[in-house]
């Protein structure tokens, strides 16, 4: 009986000292990935699939507006891998000497009009964003979603008077889903994932396309793990996940 108790105690200690898939916690790598808010759903799936394939690496996602993430990186926040929704933002980080190697474009996106389920405002197209009786939301101009939205509106000759300007696309979409807004412009992939909102397509001649680059940061302590993560994103499995979430593939 004593021998069995000792054996059981040793087994419990062994499990407690190991992380997922039997990898000791002390040997696990914590990989910090800063990514655009519009990548929330697909990167959640990529995180799961990547960790299953690499049990020694724990991916920690920091999801938010690309401009805010850029400022965090420029302020020397610890980041191993960066994936913004705008090549220009990556170029600013590279110009500051904070990118290791080169960036790779791994996905593309377009814009779409989002309305709450049932479309209570009767929105049919871009012209409706100029209707004063509607509650209209846009992303702030300081983030890629906001900048691309304003390009779309200029191309369509529409002057919108937003009732709110949100710090990232997910914050805007949440207000549309909850019926706090009659309409807003978001990434096509975001409204595709939404349960409480529907999309109205923007004509191709007015729409814009954004590229998503990904790169290793020069300050990373885990370059091999970061390279493995990027390789997974670019792999057939990673591309299949991106395609499943509605992203265009380069």
N, C-alpha and C positions, 0 to 999 in steps of 0.2 A: 504493500500500500504506500509506504513512504517513497519507494523508488518511483511509483507511478506519479505521485504528487510532484516529485522533483522534475520528472520528465515533462509533465504538463506545464510547470512553471517556466521551464526553459523554453518550451514552444511558444508560450505567451510573450516572453521577453524577445524572442527572435522575431515574431510578427510585429511587435511594437517598434522594433528598431528598423523596420523596412518600410519603404513606401510602396506605391503601386507596383505590381508585377514582381515583388520580391527585391526591388532595388533599394539598398540602404539609403535612408534619408540623407546621410552625409555625402553620398555619392551622386545625388540627383542635382541636375542643373536647373536653375530657375531662369527661364528665358523671357525677358520683358519685351513685349510686342506692342508698339503704339500704332493704332490703326484708325482710319476714318470711321465715323459713326455709321456711315452707310454700309460698312462691312460687318456690322454687328452679327447678323444671322449667319452669313457664310463663314466668317472666321470662327464663330462658335463651333460649327461643324468641322472646320479644318483643324481647330485645336484638338477636338476629340479624336479625330482620325490620326493626326500626327502623333499624339501622345500614345495611342495604341501601338503605333509602329515604332515609337522611340520611348520606351518606358523609363529611361533615365533622364528625360527632359520634361519639365513642368512648365508649360506655356502660361504666362500671365498676361492677359489682354488689358490694355489701356485704350478704351474706345472713346472718341470725342471728335469735336470739330477739328479739321486738319490744321487750321491756323493756330488754334490753342495748343495742339500737340507740337507744332513747330516751335512755338514760343517756349514750351517746356524743354524741348531739346536744346534750343539755343541758350537756355539758362542752365544747361548741363544736368538736366534730369537724367537719371540712369535709364537708358533705352538701348536694347540690343538690335531691334529690327523696327523699321518705320515703313508704314504703308499709307500715305495720304491719298486724298481723292483728287490730286492736282499735281501735274509734273512740275509746275512753277514753284510750288512749295518745296518739293524735293530739291529743286535746283538751288533754292535759297539755303537750305541746310547743307548741300554739297559745297556751295561757295564759301560757307563758314568753316570748311575743312572737317565736317562732322560725318561725312559718308565714307565708308570703307569700300574701295573698289567702285563698281558702277551700279546704277539702279536699273531694274528691269520692269517694263510695263507688263502686268499680268492680267489686267481686266479693263473693260471699258463700260461706260454707263451713259444713259441719256436721261432727259428730264420728262416728267409727266405731271399733269394736273391731278391733285388729290381732292376728293370730296367725301364727306361722311356717307355712310351707308344710307341709301334712300335719296341722296342728293337733294336735301330740302331746299337749297338755294336755286335749284334749277340750272346749274352751271352746265354749259355745253362746249365752251371753248375759252381761249385766252381773252377774248373781248370782255368776258364776264368779270374778270379781275378788276375792271375799271368801274363796275357798278357800285355806286356809293352805299347802297343799302345792304350790301353783303359784307360779312366779316372776313377779311382777307389776311392771310399770313404768309410771310416770306422768310427765308433764312437771312440772317444779317449779311450785309455786303462784304464783311470781313472774312467770311468763310466761303469755300468754293461753291457750295450749293447756292448761296446768295448771289455770288458774282455770275454764275452761269444762268441763274434765273433772270437776272437783269439783261443779260445778252439775249435771252429768248424773247423777253418783252420788247426790247428795242427792235429786234428783227420783225416782230409782229406789229410794231407801231402802237403798242398798248401802254398806257400810263396807269400803273396801279398805285393805289394809296393804301399801303398795308396798315392794318390795325395792330400788328405785332411783328417784330423781327426777332427770330429765334436764333440761339447760338449754334445750333446744329440741326441737321435734317430730322433726326429722330424726335427732338423736342417739338418741332413744327408738326410732324406727322401725328404725334400723340394728341395734340390739340384738335387736329382735324378729326381723328378717330372718336374723340370724346364729344364731338359736336360743339366745341368751343369756337370753331371757325367754320365758315361755309366752304372755304376752299384755300388751297395753297399750292405751291409748286415744289415738288420734291424729286428725288431720283426715282426713275422708273422701278428699280429693284425694291425700293423701300415700300412703295404703295402696293407692290405685288405681294410682299410679305405681310401686309397689314390685315388684321381681321375685321377692323371696324371702318375701313375706308375703301373706296374704289377709285380706279384710275380713269382719266379721260386723256386720250392720246393727244400729243402736240404734233402738228404737221411737221414733216421732215424739214421743210424749208425754213422753219422757225426754230427748230430744236438745235441743241448743241450736244457734243459728245465729250466726255471727260475720260482721260486715261489715269489709271491707278498704277503708280510705280512702287516698287519695294526694294529696300536696300539694307545692308548691314551698317550699323553706326560705328564710327571709328573708335568710340570709347567702350565698345563691348568687351566684356570679360569672357565671353563665350562665342568666339567667332565660328567655331566648328558647328555648334548647335544652331547658331543663327543661319549659317549656310545651309544646314540640313532643313531648317524650316522653310527657307526660300525655295530650295529645291523641291520640297513637297508641294508648295503652292503652285509651282510651275509644272509639276508632274501631271500625268494623265489623270490621276485620282483627284488632285487639287483642281484641275481644269473642269473635271466632271462636276465637282461640287459647285464651282463658280457658275457653270452653265445651268445647273439645277436651280440656282437662286436667281437666274435671269440676267446675269452679267454677260456681256459680249466678250469674246475671246480674241486677243490679238493674233 
